[in-house]
Amino acid sequence: MQKNDYLRRYITSHPLMKSFIIALLALLPAFLQAQTPDPELTPEDLRSALRLTGIQIFKYDFDSVKAGYKMILFLEERVKDSVITRKEYTIREWKNDEPHTLTILSKVSSPRAETYWINVIHPQMQFLERFDIPEEYRQPHFWKQIKQGAIVYEKKTPLLFYGMAWPDTLNGMQIRRFCWGEEVGREMRNKTLKKVEHMILISYKLEKL
């Protein structure tokens, strides 16, 4: 299946995409008034429109996973080094005739939102999780993907996290930053991570059936 078709299938089939459709309709006049109109929307055009509505999409390819393995998915809300909420799902192995993918969508209505929604889509399962954020951590958050390598088995492996920007000063003004001059590895040992007081961390583990 072509990537564009796959993306469109998920966008049109999920309830969160209603917000995207509204945003896209609002943007159409701008597209039509362009000096040289282009009737074809690219996946990046769609993602940009989604971001305007607070929706972001991340897709991971697990084509090289060996047969006979199930996936355990972990969604953890962390405050500094402590896990305050953990949600765990066991997902059956991929079938041979279906895409070996994992898609993660998030919906956050505003930088100070009280609730975060995370939707996970696997060919064998789909679920929507809600996180109610403590008042002291209702600050701007941003997604950070973790550098991936070879598929790891029988070990919990982080994929990405939604981390709170940390306070800083610029020209005497109080601001918040989420600046990374480095990649975050699976070990998550970066010094900058100590500045992230609150995060939603998504990890997986592949276990033998």
C-alpha positions as CSV (number, residue, x, y, z in Angstrom):
1,M,0.0,0.0,0.0
2,Q,1.3,3.5,-0.9
3,K,2.3,5.7,2.1
4,N,0.0,8.5,1.0
5,D,-3.0,6.1,0.8
6,Y,-2.1,4.6,4.2
7,L,-2.0,8.1,5.8
8,R,-5.3,9.1,4.2
9,R,-7.0,5.9,5.4
10,Y,-6.1,6.6,9.0
11,I,-7.0,10.3,8.8
12,T,-10.5,9.6,7.4
13,S,-11.2,6.7,9.7
14,H,-10.4,8.2,13.1
15,P,-12.7,10.6,15.2
16,L,-9.8,12.9,16.0
17,M,-9.5,13.7,12.3
18,K,-12.7,15.7,12.4
19,S,-10.6,18.5,13.8
20,F,-8.2,18.2,10.9
21,I,-11.0,18.4,8.3
22,I,-12.3,21.6,9.8
23,A,-8.8,23.1,9.8
24,L,-8.2,22.0,6.2
25,L,-11.5,23.6,5.0
26,A,-10.4,26.8,6.7
27,L,-7.1,26.7,4.9
28,L,-8.5,26.0,1.4
29,P,-9.0,29.7,0.5
30,A,-5.3,30.3,1.1
31,F,-4.3,27.4,-1.1
32,L,-6.7,28.6,-3.8
33,Q,-5.3,32.1,-3.8
34,A,-1.8,30.9,-4.4
35,Q,-0.1,32.4,-7.5
36,T,0.4,28.9,-8.9
37,P,-2.3,26.6,-7.4
38,D,-1.2,23.0,-6.8
39,P,-4.2,20.6,-6.6
40,E,-2.2,17.9,-4.9
41,L,-1.7,17.9,-1.1
42,T,1.4,16.2,0.1
43,P,1.6,14.2,3.4
44,E,3.6,17.2,4.8
45,D,0.8,19.6,3.9
46,L,-1.6,17.3,5.8
47,R,0.7,17.1,8.9
48,S,1.1,20.9,8.9
49,A,-2.7,21.3,8.9
50,L,-3.0,18.8,11.7
51,R,-0.5,20.6,13.9
52,L,-2.7,23.7,13.7
53,T,-5.4,21.7,15.4
54,G,-3.1,20.2,18.1
55,I,-2.8,16.8,16.4
56,Q,0.5,15.2,15.7
57,I,1.2,11.8,14.0
58,F,4.2,9.5,14.4
59,K,4.6,6.2,12.5
60,Y,7.0,3.4,13.1
61,D,8.0,0.5,10.8
62,F,8.5,-2.9,12.3
63,D,8.8,-4.9,9.0
64,S,11.9,-6.7,10.2
65,V,10.3,-8.1,13.4
66,K,10.6,-11.9,13.6
67,A,7.5,-14.0,13.5
68,G,6.1,-15.3,16.8
69,Y,6.5,-12.1,18.9
70,K,3.8,-10.0,20.5
71,M,4.3,-6.3,21.5
72,I,3.7,-4.9,24.9
73,L,3.2,-1.1,24.8
74,F,3.9,1.2,27.8
75,L,2.5,4.7,28.2
76,E,4.0,6.3,31.3
77,E,3.5,9.7,32.8
78,R,6.7,10.7,34.6
79,V,7.5,13.5,37.0
80,K,11.3,13.8,37.1
81,D,12.5,10.3,37.8
82,S,9.2,8.9,39.2
83,V,6.4,7.2,37.2
84,I,3.1,8.5,38.5
85,T,0.8,6.8,35.9
86,R,1.5,3.7,33.8
87,K,-0.7,2.2,31.2
88,E,0.2,-1.1,29.5
89,Y,-1.2,-3.0,26.5
90,T,-0.4,-6.3,25.1
91,I,-0.8,-6.6,21.3
92,R,-0.9,-9.7,19.2
93,E,1.8,-10.3,16.6
94,W,1.4,-8.8,13.1
95,K,-0.1,-11.0,10.4
96,N,2.0,-11.6,7.3
97,D,-0.4,-9.9,5.0
98,E,-0.7,-6.6,6.9
99,P,1.6,-3.6,7.4
100,H,4.0,-4.2,10.3
101,T,3.5,-0.6,11.6
102,L,2.7,1.2,14.8
103,T,1.0,4.7,14.5
104,I,0.8,7.1,17.4
105,L,-1.5,10.2,17.3
106,S,-1.7,12.9,20.0
107,K,-4.3,15.6,20.5
108,V,-3.5,18.5,22.8
109,S,-5.9,21.5,22.5
110,S,-3.6,24.2,23.9
111,P,-0.2,24.6,25.6
112,R,-1.9,24.7,29.0
113,A,-4.4,21.9,28.4
114,E,-5.6,19.9,31.3
115,T,-6.0,16.7,29.2
116,Y,-3.8,15.0,26.7
117,W,-5.2,12.3,24.3
118,I,-3.0,9.7,22.8
119,N,-4.3,7.3,20.2
120,V,-2.3,4.2,19.3
121,I,-3.1,2.3,16.1
122,H,-1.8,-1.2,15.4
123,P,-3.3,-3.5,12.7
124,Q,-4.3,-5.9,15.5
125,M,-5.5,-3.3,18.0
126,Q,-6.4,0.4,18.5
127,F,-6.9,2.3,21.7
128,L,-7.3,5.9,23.0
129,E,-5.7,7.0,26.2
130,R,-6.4,10.0,28.3
131,F,-3.9,11.7,30.6
132,D,-5.2,14.3,33.1
133,I,-2.2,16.6,33.8
134,P,-1.5,18.0,37.3
135,E,-2.0,21.7,37.4
136,E,1.7,22.5,38.1
137,Y,2.7,20.8,34.8
138,R,0.2,22.5,32.5
139,Q,2.9,24.1,30.5
140,P,4.0,23.9,26.9
141,H,5.0,20.3,26.0
142,F,6.7,19.1,22.8
143,W,7.3,15.7,21.2
144,K,10.8,14.3,21.0
145,Q,11.6,11.1,19.1
146,I,14.2,8.8,20.4
147,K,16.9,7.6,18.0
148,Q,16.2,4.1,17.0
149,G,18.4,1.3,15.7
150,A,18.1,-2.4,15.2
151,I,14.9,-4.1,16.5
152,V,15.4,-5.1,20.2
153,Y,13.8,-8.2,21.6
154,E,12.9,-9.0,25.2
155,K,13.8,-5.5,26.4
156,K,11.8,-2.4,27.1
157,T,12.7,0.2,24.4
158,P,11.7,3.8,24.5
159,L,10.2,5.3,21.2
160,L,9.4,8.9,22.0
161,F,8.2,11.3,24.7
162,Y,6.1,14.4,25.1
163,G,8.2,16.6,27.4
164,M,7.5,19.8,29.2
165,A,9.6,22.8,28.2
166,W,11.9,24.1,31.0
167,P,12.1,27.7,32.3
168,D,14.9,30.0,31.2
169,T,15.6,33.7,30.7
170,L,16.2,35.6,27.5
171,N,17.1,39.3,27.6
172,G,15.7,39.5,31.1
173,M,12.4,37.8,30.2
174,Q,11.1,34.5,31.6
175,I,10.7,32.0,28.8
176,R,10.4,28.3,28.3
177,R,12.8,26.2,26.1
178,F,12.7,22.8,24.5
179,C,16.0,23.1,22.6
180,W,18.1,20.0,21.9
181,G,21.5,20.2,20.2
182,E,21.7,16.4,20.4
183,E,19.8,13.2,19.7
184,V,18.3,11.3,22.6
185,G,19.4,7.6,22.6
186,R,17.5,4.6,23.9
187,E,19.5,4.8,27.1
188,M,18.0,8.3,27.8
189,R,21.2,9.5,29.5
190,N,21.3,13.0,28.1
191,K,22.0,15.7,30.7
192,T,19.3,17.9,29.1
193,L,16.7,15.3,30.1
194,K,17.2,16.3,33.8
195,K,15.6,19.7,32.8
196,V,12.3,18.0,31.7
197,E,10.3,17.8,34.8
198,H,7.2,16.2,33.3
199,M,6.7,13.8,30.3
200,I,4.6,11.1,28.7
201,L,7.0,8.4,27.6
202,I,6.0,5.7,25.1
203,S,8.0,2.5,25.0
204,Y,7.6,-1.0,23.7
205,K,8.8,-4.6,24.4
206,L,8.8,-7.5,22.0
207,E,8.2,-10.8,23.8
208,K,8.1,-14.4,22.5
209,L,4.6,-15.8,22.3
